[in-house]
């Protein structure tokens, strides 16, 4: 019996062909069990013409329904726009759809290449290529992908013209959208065109048709009932390694370029029938021969990284309420890019509050959950997998985070360096990770077959949450591997340990005073400033690592601020040193209050503050008792050495990151590994950057690690019991 291509989870469709309104489009997608939609219009309004609030509402409804967006329909260069028309219309639409795409979680735009406008072919072609070149350059800056469809326009019906346009535009932001059925009305062999364009295809529309009574007419049919050779096209795409979506555009009731919008007719019924027919379409799947890995470093998707850098993902713990926060959309975009490489989405969800709250959950997280029911729902985590679900001993897990700290400049890429918040921590490593996984799968077919690869793309790494509602629930659910890599900047040397951190909050709750009588109030600025210096010196003298963090009392110049906050962060390498650091800070705090009282009691302006210091000042622990990643087994170091990855020297300090949640998980090796440096690359600061060469080097090492692990699986080494852990080096 012939095998058939399995398109499970990869079929989607253009929503407005099923229903004009978003509610109807969502209902059809859910009826069909789809996880994505392609958007073109809502309630008869083109997507680009929707105001920003309407797009935000649509995104919220789609995400609540568990739906991503794989492509945005545009009118750029379409049948209604001649090449002699105003080019500003296309540029403006590109800008609007790029902004909408960040909200919707989609960076792919369908475009065409303009009708002739009465010009001779040579001038028509020259103008079309020039326009597409200018669009593509702007798309590169925005992180947008232009998908040229084989439809109306200069390059639509001719593979030679399409290849010429791709070559002359010469941009990674321009690729091909292949429609299986467009050749029927336009009078060309679509399958033959596909054969020539295969390497450039990034998205597929599915329709089928028979020729109509007159040239240029078509009678549209269910997939497989026309002459478009839909099954042959799908087989050709699959054999070539296409792993993207198949988006249904059946034209059974809605044909926009013919002015048929469905009217009062049933659009949903024909669309659903076409979708169900496509799902069972017999497509013999010949096993493709594995392609050799391309020479040089794996290709890092610069457009995807720029799109993610343009998408604000700093969480509410960083920004406070009301700031733009599009983490869900960013994760959707990341999942779409991963799907093209063969990774499937296992889950995209946030944990329930009951699975998060506990004694060791940081105070800001507890307060945020209590104050805002949507706090967790707006910060889900994504779990991807390459290959089947396999036992832990045959699985490698990578953890990345797409949330960032607040702030940052407008993203940019000059061909060498990416700048913008998250460039190195950790959107850049997240994008490079996908390139490395894809390179490993090309080089060794057992990666994704005999070896599973998990990717945790988590929320809550920044903002002091420390993975308590992102990484920890995934680990607790068993989504770990024998090898676990947390992608943080380590200078391309792996670091098999991770510190945890305790956070102390010192508050002053006194009374304000006016500037004419400063002695009448409590001066929190002087008190907290004194304590900041006293505790910094005392802890440094006790050799306790400490970060003297934020101090805030107020901003007005003409008053004494009687309330304020002071934060300390105490990293530690193990539970004992963490407890010792807590005791040292508590002692130093008490000593500091006594010394402040003694020193300032005799000063009239501060006498009241000195007298009441112990009463109005309080020390609370916002975060304490979290684990630290302890010693790791020697076999993991040996594996990384075989992959050509150097270990970071034991004398260098460790990082505080989500890797701490793997401490004590049996039969695993966990390490921190990534490109760049937190300090040298200005992570969390102005001017954050990462060089493309570093991302490519990281991707190359990820590929080497996976192929080395696959070799261990083949030899049986991955199934043997792990040796006893080595002694863990201390962290300065």
C-alpha positions as CSV (number, residue, x, y, z in Angstrom):
1,X,0.0,0.0,0.0
2,X,1.4,3.4,-1.0
3,X,2.4,5.8,1.8
4,X,0.8,9.2,1.8
5,X,2.1,12.6,2.8
6,X,1.0,13.5,6.4
7,X,-0.1,17.2,6.4
8,X,-1.5,17.0,9.9
9,X,-1.2,20.4,11.6
10,X,0.0,22.1,8.4
11,X,-3.3,22.9,6.6
12,X,-4.8,26.4,7.1
13,X,-6.8,28.8,4.9
14,X,-7.6,32.3,4.0
15,X,-10.3,33.2,6.5
16,X,-12.4,35.5,4.5
17,X,-13.2,32.8,2.0
18,X,-14.9,30.9,4.8
19,X,-16.7,33.9,6.5
20,X,-16.5,37.7,6.2
21,X,-16.4,38.3,10.0
22,X,-13.7,37.2,12.4
23,X,-16.0,35.3,14.6
24,X,-17.0,33.2,11.6
25,X,-13.4,32.7,10.5
26,X,-12.4,31.6,14.0
27,X,-15.4,29.2,14.2
28,X,-14.4,27.5,10.9
29,X,-10.8,27.1,12.0
30,X,-11.8,25.5,15.3
31,X,-14.3,23.2,13.5
32,X,-11.6,22.0,11.3
33,X,-9.1,21.7,14.1
34,X,-6.6,24.2,12.6
35,X,-4.0,26.0,14.7
36,X,-3.5,28.9,12.3
37,X,-5.3,31.2,9.8
38,X,-4.3,33.4,6.9
39,X,-5.8,36.9,7.1
40,X,-6.8,39.1,4.2
41,X,-9.9,41.0,5.3
42,X,-12.3,41.3,8.2
43,X,-15.9,42.3,7.7
44,X,-15.1,43.3,4.2
45,X,-12.3,45.7,5.2
46,X,-8.8,44.9,3.9
47,X,-6.4,44.1,6.7
48,X,-4.2,47.1,6.0
49,X,-7.1,49.5,6.3
50,X,-8.1,48.3,9.8
51,X,-7.2,50.8,12.6
52,X,-4.6,49.6,15.2
53,X,-7.3,49.1,18.0
54,X,-9.2,46.8,15.7
55,X,-6.1,44.8,15.0
56,X,-5.3,44.5,18.7
57,X,-8.8,43.2,19.3
58,X,-8.5,40.7,16.5
59,X,-5.2,39.5,17.8
60,X,-6.6,39.0,21.3
61,X,-9.5,37.0,19.9
62,X,-7.3,34.9,17.7
63,X,-4.8,34.1,20.5
64,X,-7.6,33.4,22.9
65,X,-8.9,30.8,20.4
66,X,-5.4,29.3,20.2
67,X,-4.9,30.5,16.6
68,X,-1.8,31.9,15.0
69,X,-1.5,33.8,11.7
70,X,0.8,32.4,8.9
71,X,0.4,35.1,6.3
72,X,-1.2,38.5,5.7
73,X,-2.9,39.3,2.4
74,X,-1.9,42.7,1.0
75,X,-2.8,44.6,-2.1
76,X,0.8,45.5,-2.9
77,X,1.3,45.1,-6.6
78,X,-2.0,43.2,-7.1
79,X,-4.4,43.2,-10.1
80,X,-5.9,46.6,-9.0
81,X,-2.5,48.4,-8.9
82,X,-0.8,49.1,-12.3
83,X,2.9,49.7,-12.3
84,X,2.2,53.2,-13.4
85,X,0.1,54.0,-10.3
86,X,1.4,55.7,-7.1
87,X,4.1,53.6,-5.5
88,X,3.5,55.4,-2.2
89,X,0.3,53.3,-1.8
90,X,2.4,50.2,-1.7
91,X,5.0,51.6,0.7
92,X,2.3,52.8,3.1
93,X,0.6,49.5,3.0
94,X,3.9,47.7,3.8
95,X,4.5,50.0,6.8
96,X,0.9,49.4,8.1
97,X,1.0,45.7,7.7
98,X,4.5,45.4,9.3
99,X,3.0,47.1,12.4
100,X,-0.1,44.9,12.3
101,X,2.0,41.8,11.9
102,X,3.9,42.5,15.1
103,X,0.5,42.5,16.9
104,X,-0.8,39.4,15.1
105,X,2.5,37.4,15.3
106,X,3.1,37.3,11.5
107,X,5.8,38.8,9.4
108,X,4.9,37.3,6.0
109,X,3.0,39.5,3.4
110,X,1.5,38.2,0.2
111,X,2.5,40.6,-2.7
112,X,2.3,40.6,-6.6
113,X,4.2,42.4,-9.3
114,X,1.8,45.0,-10.8
115,X,-0.2,45.0,-14.0
116,X,1.4,46.7,-17.0
117,X,-0.5,50.0,-17.0
118,X,-0.3,50.1,-20.8
119,X,3.5,50.0,-20.8
120,X,5.5,47.7,-23.2
121,X,6.9,44.6,-21.6
122,X,10.5,45.8,-21.2
123,X,9.5,49.0,-19.3
124,X,6.9,47.1,-17.3
125,X,9.5,44.6,-16.2
126,X,12.1,47.3,-15.3
127,X,9.6,49.3,-13.2
128,X,8.3,46.2,-11.5
129,X,11.8,45.0,-10.5
130,X,12.7,48.5,-9.3
131,X,9.6,48.8,-7.2
132,X,10.1,45.3,-5.7
133,X,13.7,46.1,-4.9
134,X,12.7,49.3,-3.0
135,X,10.0,47.4,-1.2
136,X,12.4,44.6,-0.2
137,X,15.0,47.0,1.2
138,X,12.4,48.5,3.5
139,X,11.0,45.1,4.3
140,X,14.6,44.0,5.4
141,X,14.7,46.9,7.8
142,X,11.3,46.0,9.3
143,X,11.9,42.3,9.5
144,X,9.1,41.6,7.0
145,X,9.0,38.8,4.4
146,X,7.5,39.6,1.0
147,X,6.0,36.5,-0.6
148,X,5.5,37.0,-4.3
149,X,2.5,35.0,-5.7
150,X,2.3,33.4,-9.1
151,X,-0.8,35.5,-9.9
152,X,-1.4,38.9,-11.6
153,X,1.7,41.0,-12.4
154,X,4.8,41.0,-14.5
155,X,6.4,38.0,-12.9
156,X,3.2,36.1,-11.9
157,X,2.8,33.6,-14.7
158,X,6.4,33.1,-15.9
159,X,9.1,31.3,-13.9
160,X,11.8,33.0,-15.9
161,X,10.6,36.4,-14.9
162,X,10.2,35.4,-11.3
163,X,13.7,34.1,-11.2
164,X,15.0,37.3,-12.8
165,X,13.1,39.4,-10.3
166,X,14.5,37.3,-7.4
167,X,18.1,37.7,-8.8
168,X,17.9,41.4,-9.5
169,X,16.2,42.3,-6.3
170,X,18.7,40.0,-4.5
171,X,17.1,40.3,-1.0
172,X,16.4,37.7,1.7
173,X,13.2,39.5,2.3
174,X,11.7,38.4,-1.0
175,X,10.6,34.8,-1.5
176,X,7.8,32.9,-3.5
177,X,4.3,32.1,-2.6
178,X,3.1,29.3,-4.9
179,X,-0.6,28.8,-5.7
180,X,-1.4,25.4,-7.0
181,X,-4.4,26.6,-9.1
182,X,-3.5,29.9,-10.6
183,X,-2.1,28.4,-13.7
184,X,-5.6,27.3,-14.8
185,X,-7.2,30.8,-15.4
186,X,-3.9,32.3,-16.4
187,X,-3.1,29.6,-19.0
188,X,0.2,28.1,-17.8
189,X,1.4,24.8,-16.4
190,X,1.5,25.4,-12.6
191,X,3.4,22.2,-11.9
192,X,6.1,23.1,-14.4
193,X,6.4,26.5,-12.9
194,X,6.8,25.0,-9.4
195,X,9.6,22.7,-10.6
196,X,11.7,25.8,-11.5
197,X,10.8,27.8,-8.4
198,X,11.0,25.1,-5.7
199,X,14.1,26.4,-3.8
200,X,12.4,29.8,-3.3
201,X,9.0,28.7,-2.1
202,X,8.2,29.8,1.4
203,X,4.3,29.5,1.5
204,X,1.7,27.7,-0.5
205,X,-1.9,28.4,-1.5
206,X,-4.1,25.5,-2.5
207,X,-6.9,25.7,-5.0
208,X,-8.0,23.6,-8.0
209,X,-9.9,24.4,-11.1
210,X,-11.0,23.3,-14.7
211,X,-10.7,25.7,-17.6
212,X,-13.8,27.8,-18.2
213,X,-15.7,28.5,-21.4
214,X,-13.5,31.4,-22.5
215,X,-9.8,32.1,-22.1
216,X,-8.9,33.4,-18.7
217,X,-11.9,31.8,-17.1
218,X,-11.9,28.9,-14.6
219,X,-14.4,26.8,-12.9
220,X,-13.1,26.2,-9.4
221,X,-13.4,22.7,-7.8
222,X,-12.6,20.8,-4.7
223,X,-8.9,19.9,-4.4
224,X,-8.1,17.0,-6.6
225,X,-11.2,17.4,-8.9
226,X,-9.6,19.9,-11.3
227,X,-6.6,19.9,-13.6
228,X,-4.1,21.8,-11.4
229,X,-2.4,18.6,-10.3
230,X,-2.6,19.6,-6.6
231,X,-1.5,16.2,-5.4
232,X,1.6,16.2,-7.7
233,X,2.5,19.7,-6.5
234,X,2.2,18.7,-2.9
235,X,4.4,15.7,-3.5
236,X,7.0,17.7,-5.3
237,X,7.1,20.3,-2.5
238,X,7.4,17.5,0.2
239,X,10.2,15.8,-1.7
240,X,12.1,19.0,-1.9
241,X,11.8,19.5,1.9
242,X,9.0,22.0,2.1
243,X,7.6,21.9,5.7
244,X,5.5,25.1,5.7
245,X,1.8,25.5,5.6
246,X,-0.8,24.7,2.9
247,X,-3.3,27.5,2.9
248,X,-6.6,26.9,1.3
249,X,-7.9,29.5,-1.1
250,X,-10.6,27.5,-2.9
251,X,-12.5,30.4,-4.7
252,X,-15.7,28.3,-4.5
253,X,-17.8,31.1,-3.2
254,X,-15.5,34.1,-2.8
255,X,-13.3,35.3,-5.7
256,X,-12.1,38.8,-4.8
257,X,-10.5,39.8,-8.1
258,X,-13.8,38.9,-9.9
259,X,-15.8,41.0,-7.4
260,X,-17.5,37.9,-5.9
261,X,-17.6,38.4,-2.1
262,X,-20.1,35.7,-1.4
263,X,-22.9,38.1,-0.8
264,X,-25.8,36.2,0.9
265,X,-24.6,32.8,-0.3
266,X,-23.2,30.1,2.0
267,X,-19.4,30.6,2.0
268,X,-18.7,28.4,5.0
269,X,-20.1,25.1,3.6
270,X,-18.0,25.0,0.4
271,X,-14.9,26.1,2.3
272,X,-15.2,23.4,4.9
273,X,-15.8,20.8,2.2
274,X,-12.7,21.9,0.4
275,X,-10.7,21.8,3.6
276,X,-11.8,18.3,4.4
277,X,-11.1,17.1,0.9
278,X,-7.6,18.5,1.1
279,X,-7.0,16.8,4.4
280,X,-7.6,13.4,2.8
281,X,-6.2,14.1,-0.6
282,X,-4.1,11.0,-1.6
283,X,-0.6,12.3,-2.0
284,X,2.0,9.5,-2.4
285,X,5.1,10.5,-0.4
286,X,8.3,9.3,-1.9
287,X,11.1,9.4,0.7
288,X,13.4,12.2,-0.3
289,X,17.1,11.6,-0.3
290,X,18.7,13.6,2.5
291,X,20.3,16.8,1.3
292,X,23.9,17.5,2.2
293,X,24.5,20.2,4.7
294,X,25.4,23.5,2.9
295,X,28.9,24.7,3.2
296,X,29.8,27.4,5.7
297,X,27.9,28.4,8.8
298,X,24.2,27.8,9.1
299,X,22.0,30.6,7.7
300,X,20.6,32.8,10.5
301,X,17.2,34.3,9.6
302,X,18.0,38.0,9.9
303,X,14.4,39.0,9.0
304,X,12.9,36.9,11.7
305,X,15.3,38.4,14.3
306,X,14.5,41.9,13.2
307,X,10.8,41.2,13.4
308,X,11.2,39.9,16.9
309,X,13.4,42.8,17.9
310,X,10.7,45.2,16.6
311,X,8.1,43.3,18.7
312,X,7.9,44.6,22.3
313,X,8.1,41.7,24.7
314,X,9.2,43.2,28.0
315,X,6.8,41.8,30.5
316,X,4.6,43.8,33.0
317,X,7.1,43.1,35.8
318,X,9.5,45.2,33.7
319,X,7.3,47.9,32.3
320,X,4.3,48.1,34.6
321,X,0.7,47.9,33.5
322,X,-0.4,49.5,30.3
323,X,2.7,49.2,28.2
324,X,2.7,47.3,24.9
325,X,3.4,43.6,25.6
326,X,3.3,41.3,22.6
327,X,5.0,38.2,23.8
328,X,2.2,35.9,22.6
329,X,2.5,37.4,19.1
330,X,6.3,37.0,19.1
331,X,6.0,33.3,20.2
332,X,3.5,32.8,17.3
333,X,6.0,34.2,14.8
334,X,8.8,32.1,16.2
335,X,6.6,28.9,16.0
336,X,5.7,29.7,12.4
337,X,9.4,30.0,11.5
338,X,10.2,26.8,13.4
339,X,7.4,25.0,11.6
340,X,9.1,25.7,8.2
341,X,12.1,23.8,9.6
342,X,10.0,20.8,10.6
343,X,9.5,21.6,14.3
344,X,5.9,21.1,15.6
345,X,4.2,23.0,18.4
346,X,3.6,20.8,21.4
347,X,2.0,23.6,23.4
348,X,1.6,27.3,23.7
349,X,0.1,28.0,27.0
350,X,0.5,29.7,30.4
351,X,0.3,27.7,33.7
352,X,-2.7,28.0,36.0
353,X,-2.0,30.2,39.1
354,X,-2.2,27.2,41.3
355,X,0.7,25.6,39.5
356,X,2.8,28.7,40.1
357,X,2.1,30.1,43.5
358,X,4.2,28.7,46.3
359,X,6.5,29.8,49.1
360,X,9.5,30.4,46.9
361,X,7.7,32.4,44.3
362,X,9.1,36.0,44.1
363,X,6.9,38.6,45.8
364,X,6.3,40.7,42.6
365,X,5.0,37.6,40.8
366,X,2.6,36.8,43.7
367,X,1.3,40.4,43.8
368,X,0.9,40.6,40.0
369,X,-1.1,37.4,39.8
370,X,-3.4,38.6,42.6
371,X,-3.8,42.1,41.0
372,X,-4.4,41.0,37.4
373,X,-6.2,37.8,36.3
374,X,-4.7,38.1,32.9
375,X,-1.1,38.4,34.1
376,X,-0.2,34.8,33.4
377,X,-2.4,34.3,30.4
378,X,-0.6,37.2,28.6
379,X,2.8,35.5,29.2
380,X,2.6,31.9,27.8
381,X,5.5,29.7,27.0
382,X,6.0,27.8,23.8
383,X,7.2,24.2,23.6
384,X,8.4,23.0,20.2
385,X,9.7,19.6,19.2
386,X,11.7,18.2,16.2
387,X,10.9,14.5,15.7
388,X,8.6,12.2,17.7
389,X,8.3,12.2,21.5
390,X,11.2,10.0,22.6
391,X,12.5,9.0,26.0
392,X,14.7,11.4,27.9
393,X,17.9,9.6,27.1
394,X,17.3,10.3,23.4
395,X,16.3,13.9,23.8
396,X,18.1,17.2,23.8
397,X,16.4,20.3,25.2
398,X,17.2,23.9,24.5
399,X,15.7,26.8,26.6
400,X,15.5,30.3,25.2
401,X,13.5,33.3,26.4
402,X,11.9,35.9,24.2
403,X,10.9,38.3,27.0
404,X,13.3,41.1,27.6
405,X,14.1,43.9,30.0
406,X,12.4,47.2,29.3
407,X,13.9,49.9,27.1
408,X,16.2,49.8,24.1
409,X,16.7,51.6,20.9
410,X,15.0,51.2,17.5
411,X,16.2,47.9,16.1
412,X,18.7,47.9,13.2
413,X,20.9,45.6,11.2
414,X,23.8,46.9,9.1
415,X,24.8,43.6,7.5
416,X,27.2,42.8,10.3
417,X,25.6,43.7,13.6
418,X,22.1,43.6,15.1
419,X,21.1,46.2,17.6
420,X,18.0,46.4,19.8
421,X,16.6,45.1,23.0
422,X,17.0,41.3,23.1
423,X,19.7,41.2,20.4
424,X,22.0,39.1,22.6
425,X,19.6,38.3,25.5
426,X,18.1,36.3,24.1
427,X,16.2,36.8,20.8
428,X,19.4,36.6,18.7
429,X,20.4,33.2,20.3
430,X,16.8,32.0,19.9
431,X,16.8,32.6,16.1
432,X,20.3,31.2,15.7
433,X,19.2,28.1,17.6
434,X,16.7,27.3,14.9
435,X,19.4,27.6,12.3
436,X,21.6,25.2,14.2
437,X,18.8,22.6,14.7
438,X,18.0,22.7,11.0
439,X,21.7,22.3,10.1
440,X,22.0,19.3,12.3
441,X,18.9,17.7,10.7
442,X,20.3,18.2,7.2
443,X,23.7,16.8,8.2
444,X,22.4,13.8,10.1
445,X,18.9,12.4,9.3
446,X,18.7,10.7,12.7
447,X,18.3,14.1,14.3
448,X,14.5,14.4,14.3
449,X,14.1,10.7,13.9
450,X,16.1,8.8,16.4
451,X,16.9,11.9,18.5
452,X,14.2,14.4,19.6
453,X,15.0,18.0,20.0
454,X,12.8,20.1,22.4
455,X,12.8,23.9,22.4
456,X,11.4,25.7,25.4
457,X,10.7,29.4,24.4
458,X,9.7,30.7,27.8
459,X,8.2,33.8,29.4
460,X,9.2,35.1,32.8
461,X,13.0,34.9,32.6
462,X,13.4,38.6,33.1
463,X,11.7,41.0,35.6
464,X,12.7,39.0,38.6
465,X,10.4,36.1,37.9
466,X,13.4,33.8,37.4
467,X,11.4,31.2,35.4
468,X,8.8,30.5,38.1
469,X,6.0,30.7,35.6
470,X,7.9,29.9,32.5
471,X,10.7,27.3,32.8
472,X,9.8,25.7,36.1
473,X,6.3,24.4,35.0
474,X,7.7,23.0,31.8
475,X,10.5,21.2,33.7
476,X,8.0,20.0,36.3
477,X,5.9,18.5,33.5
478,X,8.9,16.4,32.3
479,X,9.8,18.4,29.2
480,X,13.5,17.9,29.6
481,X,16.3,16.0,27.9
482,X,19.3,14.0,28.8
483,X,21.2,17.2,27.7
484,X,19.7,20.6,28.5
485,X,21.1,23.8,27.2
486,X,20.1,27.3,28.4
487,X,20.9,29.8,25.7
488,X,22.4,32.8,27.4
489,X,25.5,34.8,26.5
490,X,28.6,32.9,27.6
491,X,31.1,33.8,24.9
492,X,30.5,30.5,23.1
493,X,31.9,28.5,26.0
494,X,29.5,26.3,27.9
495,X,29.0,26.9,31.6
496,X,27.7,23.8,33.5
497,X,26.5,25.7,36.6
498,X,24.1,28.6,37.4
499,X,23.7,30.8,40.4
500,X,20.4,31.6,42.0
501,X,19.6,35.0,43.6
502,X,17.8,36.3,46.7
503,X,16.3,39.7,46.5
504,X,16.0,41.9,49.6
505,X,13.6,44.9,49.7
506,X,14.2,47.7,52.3
507,X,11.3,50.1,52.6
508,X,10.9,53.4,54.5
509,X,7.4,54.3,55.4
510,X,7.7,57.8,57.0
511,X,6.1,61.2,56.6
512,X,6.9,63.8,54.0
513,X,7.8,67.4,54.8
514,X,7.9,70.6,52.9
515,X,11.2,72.2,51.9
516,X,10.8,75.1,54.4
517,X,10.6,72.7,57.3
518,X,12.6,69.6,56.3
519,X,13.1,68.6,60.0
520,X,9.4,68.0,60.4
521,X,9.4,64.8,58.3
522,X,11.4,61.7,57.7
523,X,14.1,61.9,55.1
524,X,13.9,58.5,53.3
525,X,16.5,59.6,50.8
526,X,19.2,60.2,53.4
527,X,18.3,57.0,55.3
528,X,18.2,54.7,52.3
529,X,21.3,56.3,50.8
530,X,23.1,55.6,54.1
531,X,21.9,52.0,54.2
532,X,22.9,51.4,50.6
533,X,26.5,52.4,51.3
534,X,26.6,50.7,54.7
535,X,25.3,47.4,53.4
536,X,27.5,47.5,50.3
537,X,30.6,47.9,52.3
538,X,29.6,45.4,55.0
539,X,28.7,42.7,52.5
540,X,31.8,43.3,50.4
541,X,33.9,43.0,53.5
542,X,32.2,39.7,54.3
543,X,32.9,38.5,50.8
544,X,29.2,38.2,50.0
545,X,28.5,39.0,46.3
546,X,25.8,41.7,46.1
547,X,24.2,43.9,43.5
548,X,23.0,47.2,45.0
549,X,20.1,47.7,42.7
550,X,17.3,50.3,42.6
551,X,16.9,53.1,45.1
552,X,13.8,55.3,44.7
553,X,12.2,58.0,46.9
554,X,10.9,60.7,44.6
555,X,11.6,63.3,42.0
556,X,10.4,66.6,43.5
557,X,13.1,69.1,44.5
558,X,10.9,71.1,47.0
559,X,9.9,68.5,49.5
560,X,11.4,65.8,51.8
561,X,10.3,62.4,50.6
562,X,9.4,60.3,53.6
563,X,8.9,57.0,51.8
564,X,11.2,55.0,49.5
565,X,12.5,51.6,48.4
566,X,16.0,50.1,48.2
567,X,16.7,46.7,46.5
568,X,19.6,44.3,46.9
569,X,20.2,41.2,44.8
570,X,22.4,38.4,46.3
571,X,23.6,35.7,43.8
572,X,24.6,32.4,45.3
573,X,26.0,29.1,44.0
574,X,24.4,26.8,46.5
575,X,21.8,26.7,49.2
576,X,24.3,27.1,52.0
577,X,26.0,30.2,50.6
578,X,22.5,31.6,49.8
579,X,21.4,31.2,53.5
580,X,24.7,32.7,54.6
581,X,24.2,35.7,52.4
582,X,20.7,36.3,53.8
583,X,22.1,36.2,57.3
584,X,24.9,38.6,56.5
585,X,22.5,41.1,54.9
586,X,20.1,40.8,57.9
587,X,22.9,41.5,60.4
588,X,24.3,44.4,58.3
589,X,20.8,45.9,58.0
590,X,20.3,45.9,61.8
591,X,23.9,47.4,62.3
592,X,23.2,50.0,59.7
593,X,20.1,51.2,61.4
594,X,21.9,51.5,64.7
595,X,24.8,53.4,63.1
596,X,22.4,55.8,61.3
597,X,20.6,56.6,64.5
598,X,23.9,57.3,66.3
599,X,25.4,59.4,63.6
600,X,22.3,61.6,62.7
601,X,20.6,61.9,66.1
602,X,22.4,65.2,66.8
603,X,21.7,66.8,63.5
604,X,18.4,68.9,63.7
605,X,17.4,68.3,60.1
606,X,17.6,64.5,60.5
607,X,16.9,64.0,64.2
608,X,13.3,62.8,63.7
609,X,14.4,60.4,61.0
610,X,17.2,59.0,63.3
611,X,14.8,58.6,66.2
612,X,12.2,56.7,64.2
613,X,14.6,54.8,61.8
614,X,14.0,51.4,63.3
615,X,10.2,51.9,63.4
616,X,9.7,53.1,59.9
617,X,12.3,50.9,58.1
618,X,11.5,47.3,57.1
619,X,13.4,44.5,55.5
620,X,11.4,41.9,53.5
621,X,12.6,39.2,51.1
622,X,11.1,39.5,47.7
623,X,12.8,36.3,46.6
624,X,14.7,33.6,48.5
625,X,15.2,29.9,48.8
626,X,15.5,29.2,45.1
627,X,17.8,26.3,44.0
628,X,21.1,26.8,42.2
629,X,22.4,24.5,39.5
630,X,24.9,22.3,41.2
631,X,27.6,20.0,39.9
632,X,27.0,18.2,36.6
633,X,28.3,14.8,35.4
634,X,31.6,14.5,33.6
635,X,30.0,12.7,30.6
636,X,28.4,16.0,29.6
637,X,31.7,17.8,29.5
638,X,33.1,15.0,27.3
639,X,30.1,15.3,24.9
640,X,30.6,19.1,24.5
641,X,34.3,18.5,24.0
642,X,33.6,16.1,21.2
643,X,31.4,18.7,19.6
644,X,34.2,21.2,19.7
645,X,32.6,23.4,22.4
646,X,35.0,24.7,25.1
647,X,34.1,24.7,28.8
648,X,34.1,28.1,30.6
649,X,36.9,28.0,33.2
650,X,35.8,27.3,36.7
651,X,37.3,30.5,38.0
652,X,34.9,32.7,36.0
653,X,31.6,33.7,37.6
654,X,28.4,31.9,36.7
655,X,25.2,33.4,35.6
656,X,21.8,33.6,37.3
657,X,19.3,32.1,34.9
658,X,16.5,29.6,34.5
659,X,19.0,26.7,34.4
660,X,18.7,26.5,38.2
661,X,15.4,24.6,37.7
662,X,17.3,21.6,36.4
663,X,19.2,21.2,39.6
664,X,18.8,17.7,41.0
665,X,16.9,16.3,37.9
666,X,18.4,12.8,37.6
667,X,20.2,11.4,34.5
668,X,20.6,14.8,32.9
669,X,23.4,17.2,32.1
670,X,22.6,20.9,32.1
671,X,24.7,23.8,31.0
672,X,24.5,27.4,29.9
673,X,25.7,28.2,26.5
674,X,25.4,31.0,24.0
675,X,27.0,33.8,21.9
676,X,28.2,37.1,23.1
677,X,28.6,38.5,26.6
678,X,26.2,40.1,28.9
679,X,28.5,43.0,29.7
680,X,30.5,43.4,26.5
681,X,27.3,43.2,24.3
682,X,25.5,45.7,26.6
683,X,22.7,43.3,27.6
684,X,20.1,45.1,29.7
685,X,21.7,48.5,28.8
686,X,21.7,51.1,26.0
687,X,23.2,49.9,22.8
688,X,22.6,46.1,23.2
689,X,24.0,44.3,20.1
690,X,25.1,41.0,18.7
691,X,27.2,40.3,15.6
692,X,25.9,38.0,13.0
693,X,29.1,36.1,13.0
694,X,28.6,35.2,16.6
695,X,25.1,34.0,16.0
696,X,26.3,31.9,13.1
697,X,29.1,30.4,15.2
698,X,26.6,29.6,17.9
699,X,24.3,27.9,15.3
700,X,27.2,25.9,14.0
701,X,28.1,24.6,17.5
702,X,24.4,23.8,18.2
703,X,24.5,21.6,15.0
704,X,27.8,20.0,16.1
705,X,26.4,19.2,19.6
706,X,23.3,17.6,18.2
707,X,25.2,15.5,15.7
708,X,27.6,14.4,18.5
709,X,24.7,13.4,20.7
710,X,23.1,11.5,17.8
711,X,26.4,9.6,17.3
712,X,26.3,8.7,21.0
713,X,22.7,7.4,20.6
714,X,23.8,5.2,17.7
715,X,26.7,3.8,19.7
716,X,24.6,3.2,22.7
717,X,26.5,5.6,24.9
718,X,23.4,7.7,25.6
719,X,21.7,4.6,27.2
720,X,24.5,3.8,29.6
721,X,24.3,5.0,33.2
722,X,25.9,8.3,33.8
723,X,29.1,8.5,35.9
724,X,29.0,10.1,39.3
725,X,29.0,13.9,39.2
726,X,32.3,15.8,39.4
727,X,33.1,18.2,42.1
728,X,31.5,21.6,41.5
729,X,33.7,24.5,41.4
730,X,32.8,27.5,43.6
731,X,31.5,30.7,42.1
732,X,33.4,33.9,43.0
